[in-house]
């Protein structure tokens, strides 16, 4: 049975480049006017459209799956078909997209990047493709793509058309991206950004990656990032990636610095990599390390405090105007002070801390207070 229902959309693909033209990729087919609906085909379906043609590098497909992480979408591409006899010919390529991430309550877009040996030429003009899915997988419905019609085919014992009436559902949510021919792919450069906690200029075991840092190609060599220069943001794993760069060439790679951090790799005084490239090569290991500046201090104000009496251990005196600790006629008193650590920079660790208390009301000898880290719930 086919199921049709509505899902939210979350676009998850990304291209690390911000300057057009550095990456020679081109969208050659796009049917991405998401209708808000997805469906689970009970058999193989056939959809079609028109393309400007090119060497297929990646495919973006809209889907919904909250059933199993062991899933797949099988696609087959054809360069000719007949809407009169419901048949296709000119087989081009078969692809299997496996283990797509679960989507929760949202429709998501998955980008499948073809390995170089699996890339294929999609001729310009009309083309078609079949889609079959594993149990629980749903495909998103979209409209507006070039050459699409408000009809697809389904296979039982033979191919036959099916549709839902009206114009919202023209076909499957899909975008096809073409890249340069394999023999013209130039070179790639990639590396990682990490927190050099001991500041020794080496990426030691246990030192964390740093996402959200900007790495750029310093085209004019002035050591200052300009918006016209190619850049890449480190991903959640701290990786940056420059793809399809002209080669042979020489590239200077730098980072955009952040306040409070000191660069340790590559070392000074210039803090840069100079890479001479050859075509069809991937240059790896050009990592960037930073440590927090010496003596960096963060002042935190308590967000909550309370004290507890020994005789009433289940009562928090959170409305008191002061906190108390020590011994009294009522027994032992313990105080708790809570701090919000969300303002710490990513990857930062606390190596020492000092607690400052206002004891101006105290008239006796200076109090001695023992301070402990509380790791249990507040």
N, C-alpha and C positions, 0 to 999 in steps of 0.2 A: 504494500500500500504506500502511496506517495503521501508525504506529510508536508504541509505548507504552514509556516507560522512566522511571526515577526521576531526579529532579533536586533539588538543595538549593534553599532559598528565601532570597532577600534582599529585604526590603521597602525600596523606595527612595522612596516618596512621602512628602511631609511637608507639614504645614500650619504656617505661621509663627506662628499664634496659640496661646497657651497658656491663654487664658481662654474657656470656653464662652460662647456667646451673642453675642460680638462679631461673629463671622462667622456669617451666618444660613444656613449650609449644613446639609443633612440627608441622611443615608444613607437612600435609599428602596428599595434592593434590595441584598442582600448574600449571595453564595454564595462564602465564603472559607475553608471548612474544607479547606485544602490536603491532598491525599492523598499527596503526595510523587511523583506521576506526571504526566507531560505526554504529549501525543500530537500527531502531525502529520496532520491530516485530508487525505485525497486528493481530497475534493470538499467542497462547501458542506455545513455541518451546521446543524441547527436546535436551539435549546435554549429552555426556557421556565421561568417562575416566576411569582411574584406580587409586587406592589409597592404601596406606600402612595401612589404618585403624586406628581407635581411637575414643575417645569420643570428638565429635565436640564441640569446645568452641567458635570459631568465624569464620566468613566468610568475605573475602574481595572481592569486586566485582567492576569492572570498569564500569563507566556509564557516560553519558552526559545528562544534563537536564537544560535548561535555559528557560523552559516554566512556570512551577508552582512549588512552594515549597510544595504544597499539592500533593504528588506523592507517588508511591509505586512500589516495585518489589516483586512479589510473587514467591516463590520457593517451589518445592516439590522434595523430594529425594527418590530414589528407589535403591534396591540392586541387581536387575536383569532386563535384557531386552534382546530382540532379534533383531538383525540387519537384519534378514531375513524376519520376519513378522511385524516389526515395532510396537512392543508392549513392555510395561514394566510392572513389577509386583514387589512384595515385598516392598510395601509402607513403608517408614521409618519416614518421618517428613515433615510437612508443615510450612513454615516460611513466614512472611510478613515484609518487610523492608519499613518503612514509613517515609515520610517527610525528604528525603535526601536533603542535602544542594544544592542550585543552583550552577552550575559549571561555569557560564560565558562562555568564549570561550574555556575552557579546559576540557579534559576528566579528571575525578577524580576517586580516589579509596576510596570507603566507606567501613569501617570495622564495621560489625554488631556483637556485642558480645552477645551471647545467655545467657539469664537468666539461672541460674543453673537448674531450674525445666524444661527447654526446651532443655537441651543438650541431644544429642542422640549418640548412637554408630553407626559409619559407618564401616561396615565390610571391611576387606582388599580384594583387587581384583577389579573387574569391578563394576561400579555403574553408575547411571544416575540421571539427575535432569531436571525438567521442569522449565521454566521461563515465566512469564506473567508480563506485565508492564502497568502502567496507561498512559493516553494520554500525549504525549510530552516527555516521558522517552525513552532514547536510551541506549542500552547495547554495551559495547566495545567488539571488536573482537580480539582474541589472538590466538597464535599458540605455539606449542612446548610442550604442556602438555602430561604427560604420558597417553597412551591409547586413545588419541584424534585422530580423523580422520577428513578429509576435508569435513565433512557433518554433518548436524543436521537434526532434524525432525520438521515439522510444522503440526499443527492440524487444519483441516477444518472440514470435516465430518468424517475424519479418519486421522490417522498419515501417513505421507508420507515424504520422504527425500527431502531436498533442499540444494543447495550449490551454490557457485559463481565461481567455476572453479579455477584451480591452487592451490597453497599451502598457500597463505598468511592467510586465514581465517579458522582456524581449529575449532574454537568454541568460547565460551564466556570467557571473562577475569574473572577468578575466582581463589581464593586461599582459601583453607580450613585448619584451624589450630585446632589441638587437644590439650586438656589439660589433666591433671591427673583426674582419677575418682573422683566423688563427695566426696566419703567417704575417699579419701586420700588428698583432698585439705587441706592445713595446716592453714596458717593465712595470713592476710593482715594488713599492717600498712599504714596509710595515714594522711596527715595534710596539713596545708597551711603556706605560707610565706607572711608576711605583713610588711608594713612600719609603725612602731610604732612612729608616728610623735611627740607625747608628751613624749616618752621615759619612760612610766610608767610600761611597761611590760605587758600591757593588750591590747587586740585587741578591740579598741573602735569603735563605729559606725562612718563610714566615713573614717576610715583609710584604704588606698588602699592595694590591693594584690600586690605581687612582683613576676612577672614571671622571668624565666631565672636564678634562683639560684639553686645551687647544694646541695642536701641533700644526706648523705651517711651513711652506716652502718659501724661503726668503729669496725671492727672485732678484731683487736689486741689491742684496747683500748689506743692507743698512742696519740689520739687527732689530728692526721695528716692523711689526705686522701691519700691513695695509689690507684693506678689504678686498682689493683686487688680486691678492695673492692666494693660491690654493691653500686650503686648510682642512683639517680633519679633527673631529672631537673624539676623545677616547671613549670607548663604549663601556658597558657595565663591567667588562673584564679588564679595563684599562688599555685596550688595544686601539691603535690608530692604523689607518690603511690608506695609502695612495695607490690608485690603480690606473693602468693604461697611460703612463707617462711617456712622453716622447723620449726616444732613445736611439742611438747613444747620446748622452747628455751628462751634465754635471749638476747636481742638486745640492743646495744647502738647506738642511732641515733644522728648525729651531722650535722652541716652545714659547707660548705666551705666558709670561710669569704671573704669579699671584702673590699678593701681599702676605708677608709672614713666612714665606717659603724661600729656601735657598737651594739653588740647583747644584747637584753633586755629580750628575752624569748627563751628557758629556761634560767633562771638567772645564774649568776656566782656562784662560780669561774669556774665551769667546763662546763657550757653551753651545756648540753646534756640531752637526755632522756634515761633512762634505763627501758626497757619494757620486762616483763616476759609474755610469750604468752602461750596459749593453742590452740589445733587444732580447725579448722573450726570457727575461730573468726576473726572479723574485728576490729582493734584498731584505733579509730579516735581521733581527737582533739589534736594531738601532733604537735602544731603549733610553728613556729619560727618567732620572731619579731626582727626587727633591727631599730635603729634610726641613723640618720646622726651624725657623731662625733661632739662634741661641738666645736663651732667656725669654722666650715668648711667654707672656703672662695673660691669663684670661680671668677677669673678675666676675664671679657669679654671685648673685643675690639670692638668698633663700626664698623659695616659692611657698613653702609651708613649714610650720614647726608646731610641736606639741610636747607635752610632758605627761608622764604616767606615774601614778602613785602605786606603791607596793600593795597598799591595802585595797585598791580598786584597779587591778591590772587591766580590766577590760574597758576602762574609761579613758578616752583621750581628751585632755583639756585644751582643745584646739582654739578655744575662744579667749584663752588667757592673754594678758598683755605682756607676759614675760614667760620665760622658760626657767626651769629649776632642775638641779641635779644634786646628788649627795644624800645625806641622812638627815632626817628631821624626826620630830615626835610622831609623825604619821608613818614613819618607815622610810624605805629607800625611794628616791625620786630619780627617774631617768628621762632625759629629753631627747627628742629626735628632730633633726633639721634636714629638710629635703631640698635638693638642688636640681635644676633642669639643665642637662648636659647637651641639649640639642644644638647649642651654638658652637660646639667644638667643631673645627674644620674636619672634613672627611679624612680618616686615617690617623688623626691625632690621638695620642695617648697621654694620660696624666702621669707624670713621674714624681711629682711632689705637690702637696697642697697645704695651705695654712688656713685655719678657721679663726676668724676675727669676731669676737663677741663684745657687745657693749656692756661693760661692768661699771658704768659711771655711778650707778645707784649704790654700789657696794661700799660699805664704810669700814669693813674689817680688813685683815691681811689679804693680800692678793690671793684669790682662789686658785687651786690646782684642779684642772679639769682633764679627765681622760677622754680621748676622742677615738671612736671606733667606726669602721665602715660597716654600715648595716646593709646586708644583701637580701634580707627577706622583704616581704611585701609591706608597703606603707599602710 
